Amino acid sequence: MYTQQTFYKSKAWQNFRTLWIAEYMDKHDQVICARCGKPILKKYDLILHHKEELNDSNVNDPEVSLNPDNIEPLHFKCHNAEH
């Protein structure tokens, strides 16, 4: 069982993140920010944002936490503006 804090350090999330990024890179090997529409150039700047925010009641539900349809790529700055 994960908490919100332990989930993002889990192997399940790390593997999901790696596969998601590989799947959604464009032909220029870039991921485009869903908010500003600009490429996310630095690896550390890429945040995979859960559209349905994770909380204690859904963090262990893979239909929410590990669902590619519930993820959008954001720049770190765009993610901070979201929250």
C-alpha positions in Angstrom: 0.0 0.0 0.0 1.3 3.4 -1.0 0.9 6.8 0.5 1.0 9.9 -1.8 4.6 10.4 -0.6 5.8 6.8 -1.2 4.0 6.3 -4.5 6.3 8.6 -6.6 9.3 6.7 -5.3 7.8 3.3 -6.2 9.1 1.1 -9.0 5.6 1.0 -10.4 5.6 4.7 -10.9 9.2 4.9 -12.1 8.5 2.2 -14.7 5.3 3.8 -15.7 7.0 7.2 -16.1 9.7 5.8 -18.3 7.3 4.0 -20.6 4.9 7.0 -20.7 7.7 9.3 -21.8 9.0 6.9 -24.4 5.4 6.5 -25.8 4.6 10.2 -26.0 7.8 11.7 -27.4 7.3 13.4 -30.7 9.4 12.8 -33.9 12.0 15.3 -32.5 12.3 13.2 -29.2 10.5 15.9 -27.3 7.5 16.0 -25.0 5.2 19.0 -25.4 3.8 20.7 -22.4 0.0 20.4 -22.3 -0.4 23.9 -20.9 1.9 26.2 -22.8 2.5 24.0 -25.9 6.3 24.4 -25.8 8.7 21.5 -25.8 10.0 20.3 -22.4 13.7 20.4 -23.0 15.2 19.3 -19.7 14.4 15.9 -18.1 14.1 17.5 -14.6 11.6 20.0 -16.0 9.1 17.3 -17.1 6.3 16.7 -14.6 3.7 14.0 -15.3 0.6 15.6 -13.8 -2.4 13.5 -12.7 -5.5 15.2 -14.2 -7.5 13.5 -11.4 -5.4 14.5 -8.4 -4.0 11.6 -6.3 -5.2 11.4 -2.8 -5.3 8.9 0.1 -8.4 7.1 -1.3 -7.2 6.7 -4.9 -3.4 6.5 -4.8 -3.5 2.7 -4.7 -6.0 2.5 -7.6 -4.0 1.9 -10.8 -7.0 3.1 -12.9 -6.2 6.5 -11.4 -2.5 6.5 -10.4 -1.1 4.5 -13.4 -3.6 5.3 -16.1 -2.0 7.0 -19.1 -5.3 8.8 -19.9 -5.1 10.5 -16.5 -1.6 12.0 -17.2 -0.6 15.2 -18.9 3.0 16.4 -19.4 3.8 19.8 -17.9 6.8 22.0 -17.4 7.7 22.3 -13.7 6.7 26.0 -13.9 3.3 25.2 -15.5 2.7 22.5 -12.9 3.4 24.9 -10.1 0.9 27.4 -11.7 -1.6 24.5 -11.8 -1.3 24.0 -8.0 
